[in-house]
Amino acid sequence: MTSFYDIQINSLQGLPINLGAYKGKYILIVNLASKCGFTPQYKDLQALYEQFKDQLVIIGVPCNQFGGQEPGDAKDINAFCDLNYGVSFLMTEKVDVKGKQQHPLYQYLTSKEKNGVKNASVKWNFQKYLIDQEGRLIDYFYSLTKPSSTKITKHLK
C-alpha cells in the first residue's frame, strides 16, 4: 500500500500541495472538465465545500481525457472556475487520470494494490473519490452521483 499523504501533486498555480496538511479531514477528489454535461456540478461542489469546510477538503483535478472537454491551460481553467462558479476549493494542475501517463494520485485512487480497498477505474469526468481523515479510500462515486448525495454526505455528518 502507498500512503495517500506522500503523493505529490501541484496546484493549478504550479505550487506543490502537501496532502499531509489535510490529515484529520475528509478529502473529496473529483476529476473536472469545463465543457462537460456534468460541469454544473462545480456549483454543487462549491456548496458542499462551503457547508462542510471545517471537516472536508475538496480537490478538483482538471483532466482532458474524456471527450477533450478540458482543453484549456491553467489560466483558462482558473478563470472559468472563478467567473462561472466562484470556486474556492483547491484545484490541481491538469493531469491524466488513466492510461500510461496516469498521475500517481490516480494510481492510488484506482488501484487496490496501492489504496488497500478496491480497484476503481475512472469512467468519465466528475467521478468522485472520498478519502477518510486518516488518508484511506472510503469509496468512489460515478459522475451521476451529485456532490450533495447522501452517499457522500452521510460520511461527513
C-alpha positions in Angstrom: 0.0 0.0 0.0 1.0 3.6 -0.7 0.4 6.4 1.8 -2.1 8.9 0.4 -0.3 11.7 2.2 3.0 11.0 0.4 1.6 11.6 -3.1 3.0 14.7 -4.8 0.8 16.9 -7.0 0.9 20.6 -7.8 -1.8 23.2 -7.5 -3.3 24.8 -10.6 -0.8 27.6 -10.0 2.1 25.1 -10.1 2.9 25.1 -6.4 3.3 21.8 -4.5 0.3 20.6 -2.5 1.1 19.0 0.9 -1.7 16.4 1.2 -0.4 15.6 4.7 -1.7 19.1 5.8 -5.2 17.7 5.5 -4.8 14.8 7.9 -7.9 14.8 10.1 -10.2 15.9 7.4 -12.2 14.1 4.7 -11.0 14.7 1.2 -13.2 14.5 -1.9 -11.2 14.3 -5.1 -13.0 15.0 -8.4 -11.7 14.9 -11.9 -13.1 18.0 -13.6 -13.8 19.4 -17.1 -15.2 22.8 -18.1 -17.0 21.6 -21.2 -18.9 18.6 -19.9 -22.6 17.9 -19.3 -21.6 17.4 -15.6 -19.8 20.8 -15.4 -22.7 22.4 -13.4 -21.6 20.1 -10.6 -18.9 22.8 -9.9 -21.8 24.7 -8.3 -22.7 21.7 -6.1 -19.1 21.0 -5.2 -18.6 24.6 -4.1 -21.8 24.4 -2.0 -20.7 21.2 -0.4 -17.3 22.7 0.3 -18.9 25.7 2.0 -21.2 23.6 4.0 -18.6 21.2 5.3 -15.3 23.2 5.0 -14.4 22.5 8.7 -14.2 18.8 8.1 -13.9 18.4 4.2 -11.3 19.4 1.7 -12.3 19.2 -2.0 -9.6 18.8 -4.5 -10.6 19.4 -8.1 -8.4 17.7 -10.7 -8.7 19.1 -14.2 -8.4 16.4 -16.9 -8.8 16.4 -20.7 -9.0 12.7 -21.3 -12.8 12.3 -21.7 -14.0 13.9 -24.9 -11.4 16.6 -24.9 -13.7 18.5 -22.5 -10.9 20.4 -20.6 -8.8 21.9 -23.4 -7.6 25.0 -21.6 -4.4 25.7 -19.8 -4.2 26.5 -16.1 -5.0 30.2 -16.6 -8.1 29.3 -18.7 -9.3 26.8 -16.1 -8.8 29.2 -13.2 -10.7 32.0 -15.0 -13.5 29.7 -16.0 -14.0 28.3 -12.4 -13.8 31.7 -10.8 -16.0 33.5 -13.3 -18.7 30.9 -13.7 -18.8 29.1 -10.3 -16.8 31.2 -7.8 -14.7 28.1 -7.0 -12.7 28.5 -3.8 -11.8 24.8 -3.2 -8.4 23.5 -4.1 -7.6 22.8 -7.7 -4.6 20.9 -9.0 -2.6 21.0 -12.2 -4.2 19.3 -15.2 -3.3 15.6 -15.2 -4.0 12.3 -16.8 -6.3 10.1 -14.6 -5.9 7.0 -16.7 -3.6 5.4 -19.1 0.2 5.3 -19.4 0.7 8.8 -18.1 -1.7 8.3 -15.1 -0.8 10.6 -12.3 0.3 8.9 -9.0 -2.7 10.4 -7.3 -5.0 8.4 -9.6 -2.7 5.4 -9.4 -3.5 5.4 -5.7 -7.2 6.0 -6.1 -7.8 3.4 -8.8 -5.6 0.5 -7.6 -6.5 -1.8 -4.7 -2.8 -2.7 -4.5 -2.0 0.9 -3.6 -5.1 2.0 -1.7 -5.8 -1.3 0.1 -9.6 -1.0 -0.5 -10.6 -1.5 -4.2 -9.9 -1.1 -7.8 -11.9 1.8 -9.3 -11.1 2.9 -12.9 -12.2 6.4 -13.9 -15.1 6.2 -16.3 -15.8 9.9 -17.0 -15.4 13.5 -15.8 -16.7 14.3 -12.3 -16.0 10.9 -10.8 -15.5 11.3 -7.1 -13.3 9.6 -4.6 -13.8 10.1 -0.8 -10.8 9.8 1.5 -11.2 9.5 5.3 -9.5 11.5 8.0 -6.6 9.0 8.1 -5.9 9.0 4.3 -7.8 5.8 3.5 -10.1 5.5 0.5 -13.7 5.2 1.6 -15.4 4.8 -1.7 -15.8 6.2 -5.2 -18.9 7.6 -6.9 -19.6 7.9 -10.6 -20.4 11.2 -12.4 -24.1 10.8 -11.9 -23.7 10.9 -8.1 -24.3 14.6 -7.2 -21.8 16.1 -4.7 -24.8 16.6 -2.3 -25.8 13.0 -2.4 -26.3 11.2 0.9 -23.9 8.6 -0.5 -21.2 11.2 0.2 -22.6 13.4 2.9 -23.5 10.5 5.3 -19.8 10.2 5.9 -19.5 13.9 6.8 -22.3 14.2 9.4 
